[in-house]
Amino acid sequence: MNCNQKIRSKLLAIIDSELFFTELNKIYIENLTDIKNIGSELAAIHNDNSVDIIAKFLTVKDSEDQSFTYAMLEIFNNILPTIISPVSDVVRSITYINLELKVNARSCNSGLELYCDKKEGRKIRFYLMLY
């Protein structure tokens, strides 16, 4: 079993857990050298229609632990480049994450830029939704 398969297996084991984000943070800490794969595997799970990861991130709660907040932002940013999801859902999740985690509105910029660049017209739809 390669590294991606191990991460995917761990993610699938926690996906329905009430402690999903706590467990996700543990997986993040265990795989600090392979962080991008956590996001790409979550996106793949979403894209396989197994679980709506965007909706899942609409339930993340603020934590006093800044490392938890940073981990969730980094994972989310790594999900965005390969996720197949409507722009409206992505905008809603970014707005929620920024407000709930009390972070700078630019905290999801790197993932958002890659998400918008993957498909023509996404960037325009994103900007139109803001106004």
Salt bridges, closest charged atoms under 4 A:
GLU23 OE2 - LYS26 NZ 3.39
GLU30 OE1 - LYS10 NZ 3.17
GLU41 OE1 - ARG8 NH1 3.27
ASP48 OD2 - ARG8 NH2 2.52
ASP52 OD1 - HIS46 ND1 3.57
ASP62 OD2 - LYS102 NZ 2.91
ASP89 OD1 - ARG92 NH2 2.86
ASP117 OD1 - LYS123 NZ 3.36
